[in-house]
Amino acid sequence: MTNTRTVQTPFNRLLLTGAAGGLGKVLRETLKPYAKVLRLSDIAPMACAADSHEETIVCDLADKQAVHQ
């Protein structure tokens, strides 16, 4: 018997800070099933978005103006 259950993501968007770091790279793959869009943020440059379900933003979270862009 085949299971045809539809899987729904619990969140529309998740923000992963520190995405360019070691733990961030691991969590990037781990968190994908939990959101329609995974927004990746870090102060350091990082790899481009892997697909249309990712957004990458390079900014300092201490910079209020950069965060609101």
C-alpha positions in Angstrom: 0.0 0.0 0.0 1.4 3.4 -0.9 1.2 6.3 1.5 0.0 9.4 -0.5 -0.2 11.8 2.5 0.3 15.4 1.6 3.1 17.1 3.6 2.6 20.7 4.6 5.3 23.0 5.8 4.5 24.5 9.2 5.9 28.0 8.3 5.7 30.3 5.3 9.2 31.7 6.0 12.0 30.9 8.4 15.0 33.2 9.1 18.3 31.5 9.7 20.9 33.9 11.0 24.6 33.0 10.9 23.9 31.0 7.7 27.4 31.2 6.4 28.9 29.5 9.4 29.5 25.8 10.0 26.3 25.2 12.0 24.4 27.5 9.6 25.4 25.4 6.6 24.1 22.2 8.4 20.9 23.9 9.5 20.3 25.2 6.0 19.6 21.7 4.8 17.9 20.5 8.0 15.3 23.4 8.1 14.2 23.2 4.4 11.2 20.9 5.1 9.9 23.3 7.8 9.2 26.3 5.6 8.1 27.3 2.1 10.9 29.9 2.0 14.1 29.7 4.0 15.7 33.2 4.4 19.4 33.0 5.0 21.3 35.9 6.7 24.8 36.5 7.7 27.3 39.3 7.9 29.8 37.2 5.9 29.4 36.4 2.2 27.7 33.0 1.6 26.7 30.7 -1.2 23.9 31.9 -3.5 20.4 30.6 -2.9 20.2 26.9 -3.9 16.7 27.2 -5.4 13.5 29.3 -5.4 12.8 28.2 -1.8 15.8 30.1 -0.4 16.6 33.8 -0.1 20.1 35.0 0.9 20.7 38.4 2.6 24.1 39.6 3.6 23.7 42.2 6.4 24.7 43.0 10.0 21.7 42.4 12.2 22.9 45.2 14.5 22.4 47.7 11.5 18.6 48.5 11.8 18.5 50.1 8.4 20.0 47.1 6.7 17.6 44.7 8.4 14.6 46.7 7.2 15.6 46.5 3.5 
